[in-house]
């Protein structure tokens, strides 16, 4: 009864927000459009965008602004849920929010490594991050070197993992190294604190969702490292999230040290995921990862609508809506045929 009472209002709010997400028939309409302003004008009329984008002039927006505006709708909806949540629910949202901080930091790191002279303009997100985050967006976006960037994180939890990369024996760490350090820190933190933050159904759902997510990410990273980058065993082990859920240590070792992709495929087939997912192959690991996470969240949100699963499920689908819309805008911009546009959209 306690869970029902604490989640009933929020569940109602989120269900209403879910109905405003762009669906497949709407994406099919978008794929038929011939210009980006036409897409923006269409979105301005949709319930999930009309209030947020009412004052925009679709004819003056450039590509980067549209991408930022789409991302901003994620943050605006996150804030709506946060304001409607009780302290217990905000515990999960605070943990989930770190993925947004990491996304912003990766944007700043890309600017530094690309040697872009212009300051990265993320001012549209400043109010949101000032309210929810310890990050100083203005300082981070203005950072011109990796040393300056990391120094501007000194009062945050991200300073330590990035400093270790900066001061590591490796010669000139790459953007990839810093990005992986942030991801690994975030994932390890989730697994470390989940038992303290959640109880009962919420703990079970978080363990299922994140445990399978981390397993599938590790499988994907092992595959990509071996297939495309010919990385050493030690380099692959260094990439992996230090969490095992349905994968055994011996299975991970065998996959990392497989002699070739044929052997990798045979070993994969004998893992929990190879046995339970129909038609799973090394080549479709990324698609299976999306399928596994989406299925878990949808099933748990239906089974336990008065739990943290409904928050996680909504945010997951909202982020994928933005990914798909970003893809759709790019396809329309370059005149990609509608059928091909839908193929690209459905891959997200």
Residue pairs with C-beta under 8 A, 6 or more apart in sequence:
3 200
3 201
3 306
3 307
4 306
6 86
6 88
6 89
6 306
7 89
7 305
7 306
7 307
7 310
8 306
9 84
10 81
10 84
10 85
10 86
10 89
10 310
10 311
11 305
11 306
11 310
13 80
13 81
13 84
14 81
14 310
14 311
14 314
15 310
17 48
17 77
17 80
17 81
17 314
17 318
18 314
18 317
19 47
20 46
20 47
20 48
21 48
21 317
21 318
21 321
22 30
22 43
22 46
22 48
22 321
22 324
22 325
26 46
27 324
27 328
27 342
27 345
28 338
28 342
29 42
30 39
30 42
30 325
30 328
30 332
31 328
31 331
31 332
31 338
31 339
31 341
31 342
31 345
32 338
33 39
33 42
33 332
34 332
34 335
35 332
36 58
36 61
36 63
36 66
36 329
36 332
36 333
37 58
37 59
37 61
38 58
38 332
39 328
39 329
39 332
40 53
40 56
40 58
40 61
40 66
41 58
43 49
43 53
43 325
44 50
44 53
44 54
44 56
44 58
48 73
49 73
52 72
52 73
52 76
53 69
56 69
61 69
63 329
63 330
63 333
66 329
67 326
67 329
68 122
68 124
68 125
69 124
70 322
70 325
70 326
70 329
71 125
71 322
72 124
72 125
72 128
73 318
73 322
74 100
74 315
74 318
74 319
74 322
75 100
75 125
75 128
76 128
77 315
77 318
78 93
78 97
78 100
78 315
79 128
79 131
79 132
81 93
81 311
81 314
81 315
82 90
82 93
82 132
85 93
85 311
89 308
89 311
91 197
91 198
92 197
92 198
92 202
92 206
92 308
92 311
92 312
93 311
95 189
95 190
95 193
95 197
96 311
96 312
96 315
97 132
97 133
98 186
98 189
99 186
100 133
101 129
101 133
101 135
101 158
102 158
102 182
102 183
102 186
104 122
104 125
104 129
104 135
104 137
104 140
105 135
105 140
105 153
105 158
105 182
106 179
106 182
107 120
107 122
108 120
108 122
108 140
108 141
108 143
108 149
109 146
109 149
109 175
109 178
109 179
110 175
111 120
111 141
112 143
112 144
112 145
112 146
112 149
113 146
113 174
113 175
119 141
119 142
120 141
121 141
122 137
122 141
123 137
125 137
126 137
126 138
129 135
129 137
130 137
134 155
134 156
135 153
135 156
136 152
139 152
140 149
140 152
140 153
143 149
143 152
146 166
146 178
147 166
150 159
150 162
150 163
150 166
153 159
153 162
157 185
158 182
158 185
161 181
161 182
161 184
161 185
162 178
162 181
162 182
164 181
165 173
165 177
165 178
165 181
166 173
170 177
180 239
183 241
184 239
184 241
184 242
187 210
187 214
187 217
187 241
187 243
188 241
188 242
188 243
190 210
191 210
191 214
191 242
191 243
194 203
194 206
194 207
194 210
195 203
198 206
198 308
201 304
201 307
202 307
202 308
202 309
205 300
205 304
205 307
205 308
205 309
205 312
206 308
206 312
207 245
208 296
208 300
209 293
209 296
209 297
209 300
209 309
209 312
210 243
211 243
211 245
211 246
212 245
212 246
212 292
212 293
212 296
213 289
213 292
213 293
214 241
214 243
214 245
215 243
215 244
215 245
215 246
215 247
215 272
215 273
216 273
216 285
216 288
216 289
216 292
216 293
217 241
217 289
218 240
218 241
218 247
218 252
219 247
219 255
219 268
219 271
219 273
219 285
219 289
220 285
220 286
220 289
221 236
221 239
221 240
222 236
222 240
222 252
222 255
222 256
222 264
223 264
223 282
223 285
225 231
225 235
225 236
225 239
226 236
226 256
226 258
226 261
226 264
227 261
227 282
231 239
233 256
233 257
236 256
237 256
240 252
244 252
246 271
246 272
246 273
247 271
247 272
247 273
251 267
251 270
251 271
254 267
255 264
255 267
255 268
255 271
258 264
258 267
261 282
264 282
265 281
265 282
268 274
268 280
268 281
268 282
269 275
269 280
273 280
273 288
273 292
274 280
277 288
277 291
277 292
280 288
287 347
293 316
294 316
297 309
297 312
297 313
297 316
298 313
300 307
300 309
300 313
301 309
301 310
301 312
301 313
301 314
303 309
304 310
320 348
323 348
324 345
324 348
327 341
327 344
327 345
327 347
327 348
328 341
328 345
331 340
331 341
331 344
331 345
332 341
336 344
